[in-house]
Structure formats: C-alpha cells, structure tokens
Amino acid sequence: MIRPSPEVIKALAQVAYQYPEALEWLQGWCAHELTQLPNVTQNMALAQGRCQVLMELSKLITESPDMAAKSK
C-alpha cells in the first residue's frame, strides 16, 4: 500500500469519527469476504486480493485517529 499523506490520514480519521457507520459497513464487507474465501472455486487470487485490500483499508481507517494524533 502507498503510504498516505498526513492530510489523507486526518481525512480518514474524520471519517472514522464522524461516519462510524461507513467504517462498520467496510468491516462487515471485509468479514463477509473472509468468510466466503474458503468457498471460492474460481479465481482464488482475485478473492484473496480483495480480502487483503479490504483488510488494509479497514485497518487504516480504524487506526487513522491514533495516527493523526501522533502526527501533531
């Protein structure tokens, strides 16, 4: 993943604080994809890549408030 700029981290922190339902939706999508992963029969690499991206994005948004606070 490309390291986001401090401005992007602050924007993601605002999303985490002001729109927690967006983060919950993203985490739910990630959980759904992970539960479906063992059942994938075609294009396993695509399913694994989607899971990885969703996990990294979810983790980034979840941790962005702490990252933004440390950058001040």
Protein Blocks (a to p, Z undefined) as FASTA:
>chain_A
ZZddfklmmmmmmmmmmmmmlmmmmmmmmmmmmmmmmmpmghkllmmmmmmmmmmmmmmm
mmmmmmmmmmZZ
